[in-house]
């Protein structure tokens, strides 16, 4: 009885048992092709990420100001990943008045998006940049329309900006700024790409720390004269 059932299951609807073998082989071939394609995509992403990190490191060499460092890295990251716009924000003020304020940009997502960016500021936990500040980690949103507390979200939807990602710049344990990036297509960021962005954040943070230390040394030297 069991053997009869096996024969029935393995048979093609036409009654030809060879048809089942053909279908199984076709499914196996399609599965193998899919795995190869996924592997190629993953390998391409690894290569892109590695190249981006090398270029970020090169861009940070010789920078004497945080503005210069972040401006260079904004351009490198945008070009590496094909994102249209990026900006650096600095924490300014004290106490309850502390907020992120725009400093420098790279690329373009249209005049309207730029205008709202220049006029905006974000407190900790508010908007894309504010969330990265609060979490002290990369914050990604595939659909900016979901961010009801972000003043740039309505404009982003109108001008076709779809996704955004942001990471904090941390110096001596304090968040001193954030870097955000936007794309006009819906992004899907892999765990590897998120980790690459964390590495970029660390590299920029270390550069900012080095620059701050150099400024302190220079100031001390002036005072001792």
N, C-alpha and C positions, 0 to 999 in steps of 0.2 A: 504493500500500500504506500509506504514512504517513498519507495523508488518511483512509483507511478506518479505521485505528486510532484517529485523533483522533475520528472520529464515534462509534465504539463507546464510547470512554472518556467522552465528553460526554453520552451518552444516559442517561436515567433507566432504572432496572430494568424499568419498564413498557414501555420502547421509545419514550417521548416525549422528544425531545431538549430540550424546554423545561423538563423536570423538573430537569435538571442546572443550568440557569441559575438556577432557583428556589432550589435547594440552596445554590449558591454565594452568591447574594444574602443568604440567611438567615444563612449563616456570617459573611459580611462585616458584616451588621447586628449580629449577636451580638457580634462582635469590637469593633465600634465602640461598642456599649453598654457593654461591659466596660471599654474605655479611658476612656470618659466617667466611669464610676463610680469608677475608680481615680484619675482626675484630681480628682474632687470630694473624695475622701477625703484626697488629698495636700494640696489647698487648705485643707481644714478643719484638718488637722494644722498647716500653716504658720500659720494664724490663731491656733490654740490656743497654739502655741509662742511666737509674738510677744506675745500677750496675757500669757502667763505671765512672760516676761522683763520686761515693763513693770511688772507687779505685784511681782515680786521687787525690782526697782530701787526702787519706792515703799516697799516694806516695810523696806528696809535704811536708808532715810533716818532720821537722828536716833537710830539705835541707839547706845547707849553701852557695851554689853557684848556679847561674843560669844554668850552664852547667849540674850540678847534677839534678836539678829540671826538666829541659827539657828532659834529657836523660831518666829519670824515666817515665815521662808522655808519651814520644814517645812509649815506650814499652807497657804501659797500654792501650793506645788508639788503637794501632795496634792489640793487642791481643783481645780487646773488640769487634772490628768491623771486624776482619779477614783481615786486610790489610797487604801487604807484606813488605812495606818499609816506613820509616819515617825519617825526618832529621830536625835539628834546624839550623837556619841561623841568624847571628847577623849583625846588621847595623854597619859598620865601616867606618872610614874616616870622612871628613868634607866638607862642601860646595858641589861643583859639583862632588867631588870624593866619596861621600857617596854611599855605595853599600852593598848589602847583601853578606856575606861570610859564607861558610860552617863551622860549629862548631862540631856537633856530629850527629851520625846516629843510627838507630835501625832497625834490620831486614836486608833482602837482596832481591834485584831484579836483581841480577847477577853482575858479575865483570865489564862488560862494562858500565852498568848504574851507578855503583858506581864510576868508573873512571871519567866519564863526570861530575858527581855530585861534586866530590872533586875539579875538575879543574874550575868549573863554579863560576860566581858571577853575581848578578842581581841588576840593578839600579831600582829606583822606577818606577813602571808601566810596567816593562819588565818581561816576563815570569810568571809562576804561582805565585812564591813568590813575585815578584815585583808588581803584580796586587793586592795581598792581602795587601801589604804595602800601596799602593796608595789608595785603597778603605777603609782601616782600618776595614775590615770585612772579613768574610769567603769567599773565592773564590773557586768555584768548576768547573771542566771541565770533562765531561764524556768521551770525546775523546781527548787525548793529541795531536793527530795528527793535530787538528785544531789550535794549538798554534804555529804559524809560527815564533814567536820571541823568542821561548824557545829553548835554545841549547840542552836541554835534550830530546826534543820531538822526533827527528829522531831516537835516540838510543832507546827510550822507545818503539817506534813502532817495531823496529827490535827485541827487546828482549821480547816483549809481555806485556809490561806495558800499561794498557788501560786508566785508569782514575786517576785523582789527585785532591787533595783538600788541601787548605792552609789557615791558619789564622794568624793574626798578634799578636805580644806580645807588649802591650802598657804600658809604665811606665811614670807616670807624664805627660801624654798627648803626649808623643813621642813614635813612633814605634821604638823599640829597636831590634826587631828580628821577625822571622816568623817560624812557624812549618808546615811542609808539609808532606803529606801521599800519598802513591801510591798503586794501586791494579792492579793485573794482570787479573781482570775481569772488565767488564763495570759496573760502579756503577750508581745507581739511588738514590739520597739522598732526603729523605722527608724533609718537613719543620721542623718537630720535630727533625730529626737528625742534620740538619743545626743549629738549636737553641742549641742543646746539644754541638756542637762544639764551638759555641760562648761562652757557659758557661765554657767550658774547657779553652778557650783562656783567659777569664776573671780570672779564678782561677790561671792560670800560671802567668798572668800579675800581679796579686796581690802578688803572691809569689815572683816574681822578684822585685817588689817594696819593699817588706819587707826585702829581702836580701840586696838590695841597701842601704836601711836605716840603716841596721845593720852594713854594711861596713863603712858607713859614721860615725856612732857613734864610731866604733873601731878606725878609723883614727883620729877622733877628740881627742879621749882619748890618743892616742900615741903622738899627737902634744902638748898636754897640760902637758905632763910629763917633 
